[in-house]
Amino acid sequence: MASHKLLVDIHTHVYLPRYAAFLRSRTSVPRIFSRTSPQGKLEDRLLILDNEPSGGRPIGAQYWDREEKLKFMDKHGIDVSIVSSANPWLDFLPASTAHKLAGELNDDLETFCATSPSLTTTLKRLYGFGLLPLVPEITVTSLLETVEQISQLPHLKGIIMGTRGVGKGLDDAALDPVWKAISEAGLVVFLHPHYGVDGKAWGEKSNGHVLPLALGFPFETTIATTRLILSGVFDRHPDLRVLLAHSGGALPQLSSRLASCIDHDPEVASRLAHDARYYMSKLYFDAVAYGSEELGFVSDVIGRAEAFSARASSAAASKNVGTNKRKIGSRRMVFGTDHPFFPPLSETEKWKSVVENLEAIDGVDGWEEAEKDARNETFLHAADTIRG
């Protein structure tokens, strides 16, 4: 009988009880507050941005209760989850508060995961991505202390990070010692959006959360990652592992346009060691895209990337890069659910968002069972390998 293949959820969130209590204590955004619903019931709401549509979103035990997370996993056949604190993380806090709270929440997350049920004698059902106090005025020393803390917590596989760095973006030179420390510690960076783009772009008509989430979040990731590439971070730290939320936003689609713009710009044409398309092979992409064609395209872009290395011949770069590029690309794509966000609007046995992601993976043309199985385990094993 074939061995059981693990289904690993790489993109799943939690508001740890300490963090939820902190948000409840606040009177300004971000915060958790109670109100009477239009149906006359008392409900908790999460408001994470100013002028958020619908007065925020309903929030309940599934956001912080570990048993609810495990029930969700069991319902959908998920063996292991790598849990991360959901946005807005610590972006809104002064440096001293952020540093202290990051340390406490990282310890909380380690306990949350370490005391979770065991799947095997060596594998827990829950692992985590820790937090850095990435706020303006924070010292590099404080950030490096937190990187060291996370590296010493055995059930934390990496760090979830927003797109603003310490206020100037991920291409800020002040972050270079942090990238170096993260890379040397073998930690994974899960890059996740929070701010979207200028809300004026959405116009005056109310469309709920659709435009900010469907477009604003992926565009934010696209811009932040492009700035990171242009800064040369992946040339200076070639072992740095970055996972992009929402399949990398629009970056795969625009990677060739990006390469052309770089080649024609005298300010940046000689800045990078490789063609911009090569750096797609340095990234991981979650499969939270909901469509087989979209996942297949992203896989193709990843699979062709090595041909754009400075080491590759120009002839190789101009070819189709071989028929196996989609299979090669699958090795850097991983399953995610975005739980507890996107719950069904009506009672269903399983969450539509999760079912759609699994069906999308199963439906990718050119992915055989080996590729579909690999995406379940690749990232967890990669994290274990690089952390020793």
Salt bridges, closest charged atoms under 4 A:
GLU43 OE2 - ARG35 NE 2.87
GLU43 OE2 - ARG45 NH1 3.38
ASP44 OD2 - ARG24 NH2 3.19
GLU52 OE2 - ARG57 NH2 3.25
GLU52 OE2 - HIS209 NE2 3.15
GLU68 OE2 - LYS71 NZ 3.68
ASP74 OD1 - ARG125 NH1 2.66
ASP79 OD2 - HIS4 NE2 3.04
GLU104 OE1 - ARG18 NH1 3.71
GLU104 OE2 - LYS100 NZ 2.56
ASP108 OD2 - ARG18 NE 2.59
GLU110 OE2 - HIS155 ND1 2.77
GLU145 OE1 - HIS99 NE2 3.45
ASP171 OD1 - ARG227 NH2 2.83
ASP176 OD1 - ARG236 NH2 2.96
ASP176 OD1 - HIS237 NE2 3.30
GLU184 OE2 - LYS180 NZ 2.79
ASP275 OD2 - ARG277 NH2 2.97
ASP286 OD2 - HIS11 ND1 2.75
ASP300 OD2 - ARG326 NH2 2.77
GLU306 OE1 - ARG311 NH2 3.92
ASP338 OD1 - HIS11 NE2 3.12
ASP338 OD1 - HIS13 NE2 3.45
ASP338 OD2 - HIS246 NE2 3.63
GLU356 OE2 - LYS352 NZ 3.87
GLU368 OE2 - LYS327 NZ 3.33
GLU369 OE2 - LYS372 NZ 3.97
GLU377 OE1 - HIS381 NE2 3.00
ASP384 OD1 - LYS157 NZ 2.25
